[in-house]
Amino acid sequence: MSYILHKLNGYFRLMRPANIMTAITDILAGIAISGFLAGGLRDVQETLQVLCLCIATIGLYGGGVVFNDVFDAALDRVERPERPIPSGVISRNEAIVLGAYLLLLGVLAAFTVGVLPGLLAISTAIAAIVYNKWGKHHSVAGPLNMGLCRGLNLLLGMSILPEALDTRAWLALVPVLYIAAITMISRDEVHGGKQRTLWYAAAGYAVVCLVILWQAAMHGKLVVAIPYLLIFMYLIYTPLIKAMRDPAGPLIGRAVKGGIIGLIAMNAAWVAAFAMFPYPLVVLAFLPFSFLLARAFAVT
């Protein structure tokens, strides 16, 4: 029994459960932006569509981060030997099988909602593999590639109403910018970095906040969205400012963790800007669960 629990713990560590919570809220934000939640969920069919897209992102994100460790196995033996593959808890082949199954689950779940969601899921899976194998090694293309994965995830949520993409697809550029900023600073979390990189990230975060404010004002939800936006800003800027003062590896790592967990509050702000109450609170409720999971399983 202890061997089985040890293995299961290794698999969960590979999947980054706290991060998966953020991916689910990406989907919920995309669904809200599409206008699907403007009048609430009206029947079982609509609820099942939302659940299937959430299952899709669990598979896609989980599979993506598993393959991250697969491709980084050699480097992790030196820099992060405690991870499941270099520590021997999970073999590289076992991780490959898990990652492939998760990506397949994500694609199939998306196709149950429609052809467009299915195609977006395939695109997300390809973007994740490209990033893990090649993109992460490029200083500019890497952060943009990682951001593209999150942008596609938001589009996957929006695709529940395909016509919404005609006028709102451009909003997927916001998570591209945000995740690109996090990815840019995450490269320094082992050996430390430069303040300039952190200032670039702070500027990117500011643009994200301004776009959300603008969209909330455009839809008459500014007052409703501001509390969620303030929570978001607290989560991302508090550790980032500390890292600016001292760009040591551990402090940058906390800034990266804050940026990832902060996605939940950001998505709650998106939902507040486009959907009715209590959906923003439902999204924000993922935050304490993500914090708890982040204590048990690594985020980066």
Buried (B, 14 or more C-beta within 10 A) or exposed (E): EEEEEEBEBBBBBBBBBBBBBBBBBBBBBBBBBBBBBEEEBEEEEBEEBBEBBBBBBBBBBBBBBBBBBBBBBEEBEEEBEEBBBBBEBBEEEBBEEBBBBBBBBBBBBBBBBBEBBBBBBBBBBEBBBBBBEEBBEEEEBBBBBBBBBBBBBBBBBBBBBEEBBEEBBEBBBBBBBBBBBBBBBBBBBBEBBEEEBBEBBBEBBEBBBEBBBEBBEEBEBBEBBBBBBEBBBEBBBEBBEBBBEEBBBEBBBBBBBBBBBBBBBBBBBBBBBBBBEEBBEBBBEBBEEBEEBBEEBBBB
